[in-house]
Amino acid sequence: MIKKTIFLVLILLRVSLGFTQSIFENPITGVNPGQSSPYSTNQITNPNITSPGIVRGSVPSGENGNNIYNASKWNGKRFNSNRYFEFTLTPSSGYQINFISFTYTSTISSGGPTQFSFRSSLDGYVSEIGTPTSSGTTIDLSSSTYQNIEGPITFRIYAWGAANANPTFGINDFAFYGTVTSRCAGGTTRWNGATWDAGVPNLDTEVVFEADYDTSINSIQACRIIVNSGVLVTVSDSSFIEVKNETTINGNLIVETNGNFVQNGVGNLAGTFTGRATLNKTTPVKSEWYYYTYWSSPVVEETIGNVFPNVLNDWCYSFNATNFVDTDGDDIDD
């Protein structure tokens, strides 16, 4: 009976360890690491995460001390938003971070800071996370707040309350645990010219076009799109391609007059578009001179004058969507 109990305990330990993966860590070894900001020597990151390293705020001053990221000037009885150590993690395009925990060990000298706080950039460093201490601890990050992080996130350890400016507080080592997964949870399907090798795509699927494709066959929804070199993808009239994240055009993409290419996402969550596309748009000739057609697209750094260089100014109008008014051709370059 005793042997069976031990065996079960070992299985549970193995399962637990299997789900605890370091995604960003640094044992901080070397001569006077605290003199650098950021300090990234010897750090280890998941292949789909980047980080500048551990950084100190504008007030703490780097201090000597081997194998420790050391700093002084943690004095002051009140919280100071400029006294902190900082860790920034940025997932690669198309990936997301699911945090489990943050662990660190630290050392303070005699008279060092007495108050500590751990916060994140998700709410502008307002809310307390866990209970950091002078010697280090493990802080739980498994709540939904720290799951599916698709953009940069920064964590800070604040410290204050030292007896004077000279006592030090330093990080001996740290590690973030969690997983880094593709935003395209549905895997990859490839178009070979006749069929999809892993089934018809949807908004959770990465799509790779290895041969020409025309959406007159079927409109496409995808998590991410890659058009291989030498391949032509055509968005025909009355059809569309909708992409949740990134688009990479190594070949050619053509969007016809009544076709639509839609790429979702806002701000840091917006997917990137790499490559070139051709947009074919024709306007039917109307029988009266006062008929007109609106063309629009969510683009930046472009003007009506650049798009239609051969059209007379007084034949062009812009539309102010905020006020629902037309603007005459004098504002053609706005």
N, C-alpha and C positions, 0 to 999 in steps of 0.2 A: 504493500500500500504506500509505503514511504517512497519507493522508487518511482511509482507512477506519478506521485505528486511533484517530485523534482522534475520529471520529464515534462509535465505540463507547464511548469513555471518557466523552463528553458524555452519552450515553444512560444509562450507569451512574450518573453523578452526579445526573441528573434523577430517576431512580428512587429513589436513596438519600434525596434531599432530600424527596421526596414522602411518605416514611414517617416523617419527623422533624418533628413538629408541636409547637410550644410550647403547653403547656396551662396554664402559670402562670409569669409572668415579671415582672420589674421592673427597669428601667434605673437606678432610684434616682437621680433628679435633683431638686435643690431645695436650699433653705437649711437646713442642720443637720438632716437626716433622723434622725440618731442620737438626738435628744432625744425622739423619739416611740417608744412601744412599746405596741401594734404600729404599724408604718409601712406604709401601704397606698397612699399617693398615687402615681399613675401606674402602678399594677400592672395587668396584663392577665391575665385568666383565661378559660379555656374557658367557654362559656355554661352548661355543666352541672357547673361546679366553683365552690365558694366557698372563700375563705380570708380570715382576718383580716389577713394581711400578714406581714411579717417581724417577729419578736418576739425580744427578748433575755431571757436568764435573769435570776434574781433578784440575781445578784452583779455582772455587768458594769454599768458606769455609762455612760449616754449622754454622748457627747462631740461638740463642734462639729466641723464639717467638711462643706463643701458637696459634693453629689453622691456621698455615701458614707454608709452606715449604720454609724456609728463608735461605738466603745465602749472603755473602759479597764477596769482591774482584772482582768487576765488572769494575774496573778502567782500564785505557788505552784508548787512543784516537782512536785506530784502532781495527777492528774486530779481535777477538782471537778465533780460532777454539776449544779451550778447555774451554771456558766460556759459559756454557749452562745448561738448564734443559732438560731432555730427557724422552721420553715415547716410549716404545717398545710394540707392539702388535703382537702376534703370533697366527694365526688361527690353530685350531686342524687339524690333518691329515684328508684330505677329505673335508675340508671346505674352504671358501673364504670370504674375507671382502670386502664390498662395502661401502665406506665412504660417508658421507653427509657433516659433518662439525666438527670442533673442537672449543670448547668455553672454556674460562678460565677467572678468575678474579685474579688480582695481586695487590701488594702494593710495593712501593719503599719508602725508607726513604729520608730525605733531602740530596741532593747531590748525589742521586742514579744514575743508568745508564740512558743514554739519547737515546741510539740507540738499536734497537731490530730487530731480524730476525727470521723467522720461516722457517725451511727447513726439508727435509726428506732424508732417506737413499737410496731412489730409484735412485737418481742420484749422490750419494756421497755427499750430503749436499751442492749442488752448487746453485740450483735455489731458488729464494724467493717465498714463498707461502703466499699470503695475506699480511696484514699490522698489525703486532702485536704492542701493545702499552704497556705503563707502568702500566695501570690500568686494562688491559684485553680487550678482544674482541671476536668476532666469526669469524672464518676463514673458508671459503668455501672449501670443499674437494670433491665436487660432480663431478669434471671433470673426464674424462675417465682414467686419469693417476692413480687415486686412486680407481679404480674399479677392481673387480676380483683379489684381492690380496691373493695369495695362500701361501706365505711364510712370514717370519718375516719382519716387517716394523717398522722403528724408526723415530720419529719426534723429532726435537730439537727447543727450544726457546733459541736463543743466545742473550746476552746482553753485552753492553760495554759503555764506556764513563762516568763512575762515577767520581766524583770529586777527590776521593782518594780510598784507599782500604777498608775503613770502612763502607760506606753507603751500605744499604741492598736492595735486590730485592727478593720478594718471591711470590709463587703461593698460593692463598687462596683456590681455588678449580678449577677443570677442568672436562671436559667430551668430549668424542668422540661419535659422532652420526653416525648411519649407520645401515647396516644389515649384518648378518652373515648367509650365505647360504651354503648348501651342493654343492660340485662340481658336484654331480650326479643329475643334474636338472631333469632327466627323472623319478625320483622315484625308487622304488624297485620292482623287479620281482623275484619270487621264483620258483625253479624247484622242483616239488613234486614227481618226478619219472615217470610222464606221460605227464604233460603239464606245461607251464609257467602261473602262476596265474595272471600276469599282462601284458602278451604279450611277444613276442620275444624280448630279450634285444638288446641294441645298446651301443655306446660309451658314452651315457648320462645316462645309467641305472646301478643302483646297482644290482648285481646278488647274490642271496643266494641259494646255493645248499643244499636242505634239504634231497635229495636222490641221489643215484649214477647217474652219467651222463657220457656218452661217446660221444665225438665230431664226431664220425662216423654218429651220427644223424644229427648234424649241427655244424659247427664251431661257435664260440662265440665271440662277441665283448661286452665289458662291461666297465663301468666307474670304478667300484670297484667290487671285487669278495670276497665272504666269503664262505668257504667250511665247513659245520658244522661237528662236531665230529661224527666219525663213517661213514662218507660219502666218497666214492671214486669217484674222477673225473679223467677220462682218456682222454688224448689228443692223438687220434689215428693217424696212418699214413695218410698223405695227408690232414690233417686238422689242425686247430689252435685255440688258445685262445688269444685274444688281450685285454689287460687291460690298461686303460688310467691312473688309479691312483693306489690305494692300493690293495694288495692281502693278505688275511688272511686264512691260511690253518690250520683248527682245526682237519680235517680228513686226507685224503691222496690225493696227486696229482701225477699222473704218466704221463710222456711225452714219447711217443714211438719214434722209430728211425726216422721216417719221419714226425713226428708231430712237431709243433712249439708253444711255449708259449712265448708271447711277452709282455713286460711291458714297457710302454712308460714313458717319462718324463726325465728331465735332472736337475741335481743340486738340489736346494731347491724344485723344482716342481716334482721331481721324486717320484713315489709312493713307499711305503715300501712293503717289502715281509716278512711276518711273518709266520713261520711254516717250514715244510720240504717237499721236492718234490723228486721224483725218476725219473731220466733220463735214459731211456734205449736206447743205441746206439750200433748198430752192423755195421761192415764194411764188404762188400762182399769180399771173397777171390779172388784175382786176379791171373791170370795164369803166370805172370812174376814177378820176385822179385822187379823190379824197379817201379811198380805201388805203388801209395800212396794216402791217403785220408786226407783232412784237416777237423779237427773238431774245432769248435770255439764256444764261448759263451761270452757275455759281463759280466764277473765275475771279482771280485777283490780278492786279497790275496789268489790266488791259482796258482799252478805251474803244468806244464806238468808231472813232476816226481811224484807228489802226485796223479794225476788223473790216470796215467798209471804206477804204480810201478813195474810191471813185464815185461815191455818192455825194450829191450836193448837200451842203449843211442844212439848207432850209427844207430838205426833204427828210431830215432825220429828227427824231424826237426821243427823249429818254423818259423813263417812267419812274417816278418817286413812289416806291411801294409804301413808304411810311405815311405819306399824305394823300396817296391815290390821285396824283396829278401828273399831267404831261408837262414836259419842259421842252422849249423849242431848241432849234439847232445851234444856238449860240453856246449851249453847254455840251456840245457833241464830244468834247474831250474829257468830260468829267467822269 
